[in-house]
Amino acid sequence: MNEKEFAAGWIARLSDGELKAFPGDFIKTENVREFELPAKSVVIGNEFFGSYEIITTDGQSIIHADSYLLAKYYVYSNRNKDRKISIPNEEKEINNTVLAYEEYLDGIIKKIEKSYSAEFPESKFADAVINDVFRALNINRY
C-alpha cells in the first residue's frame, strides 16, 4: 500500500457513514434558530472590530459573527453545503458544540496518525496525508 491508497482508504471509511455530521450530531439543545447559508463553500474572512466576516470562497460576504467560535460554527456547518442550519440561541451552547466537534476531529486526526505510523513507520508525511483526507471530505479544522 502506498500513501495515496492509504488516504483513499480513510476517505472511503469516513465517507461511508463513520463521519459524524456537524452540527446535528453535536448540538445538545433544542433552543435553536434557523439560518440559511448559500450552497457554496464559506470561510472565515477578516476581523472587523471584534466581528468575523463569513464569506464565500469567491468573496461574497454572507454574515458577520460576533465571536470566533460562532464564525467557526458557520464554516463547520457548511461542510455538506446544507442550506438551512440550526444555531443554538445561547452562546455557551454554540461554544460547547464547536469545541465538541473540534475534539471529535482531533480524535480522527490521532487515529489517522496512529494508523499511518503503523503502516509507514519511516515516513514523515502524516500531516500531508491527513490534509488530503480532510480536503477530499471538505472538512475544515480551524
Secondary structure, DSSP 8 states (H G I E B T S, - for coil): --HHHHHHHHHHHIIIIIS--TTTTT---S-EEEEE--SS-EEEEEEETTEEEEEETTS-EEEEESSHHHHHHHHHHTTT--SEEEEESSHHHHHHHHHHHHHHHHHHHHHHHHHHHHH-TT---HHHHHHHHHHHTT----
